[in-house]
């Protein structure tokens, strides 16, 4: 391909005239009638020294961290919770949230574990998986939804020390509704499984180690 | 202790590797090298012909009728003719080994299912036991005749 400059269409010259000044009419006698004024004002302050710059650091904010999940944990995996309020319970893993925490559900009716976040380090992944590919989770289930609410601690004023009630955590209706919605789908997915009766019993039962059961020798 | 209690190291004795890289594999003692070692071969089980200390072998009840230092190919023919693998698999020893490895490979859900199956079986046994007890209560059994020792 040969380019010939003379045969090329003439490039349109777009000249941007930098308008920095504007002429404005001013009133009054013997004032010259016009003034050329800058459009943008000059800065009021010019620092005499360079602003101190921060040194480059390799630290990154938590929000930009990469959160990996163990390869054994995939959506629908039955997890054994090993620490915390729900330790010993077998729950269904739904998805990983942006903070890296795992979103799980009991389902609530089987073992009392609600929609909850847990860290994967407090969890044993079993080989049992439920097919939850058809389960649609509400979009609002994210880290902000599950963030811990700070309850007002009662202020002790004179004479009212034992009267003011402590604020107890109340489950919001939104949470209850989401729990019902998600669990209905998860339970449907479990029902489709061949071994559904035993799976229901399995998810309702608690995990424990017996004599001569060594976790490092066991397959989960 | 009677001689017939023991299995002997002899040409043709089928042995099981107790430890080492070939652990769990069957082989045939093909020749005796000296007091401690034997020449061993297991063409059907993936054991290469090699010298092995008796300490790493567990002798089985089976013995093949082979000549000393029989070659691998011929040994394989004898092995297949005797269908040694199926004979071994039928022994309770082999079944115990298989059960052990199966138990180890159970997942958490499998263990749960096993527990439920055991529970169901034990409940049935308990029911039958209860029935027998009831029967025994209604018709008490004759007391066992006590044999008097000759003094």
Boltz contact constraints between the chains, C-beta under 6 A:
constraints:
  - contact:
      token1: [A, 126]
      token2: [B, 108]
      max_distance: 6.0
  - contact:
      token1: [A, 127]
      token2: [B, 107]
      max_distance: 6.0
  - contact:
      token1: [A, 128]
      token2: [B, 109]
      max_distance: 6.0
  - contact:
      token1: [A, 198]
      token2: [B, 113]
      max_distance: 6.0
  - contact:
      token1: [A, 202]
      token2: [B, 109]
      max_distance: 6.0
  - contact:
      token1: [A, 202]
      token2: [B, 112]
      max_distance: 6.0
  - contact:
      token1: [A, 219]
      token2: [B, 107]
      max_distance: 6.0
  - contact:
      token1: [A, 220]
      token2: [B, 108]
      max_distance: 6.0
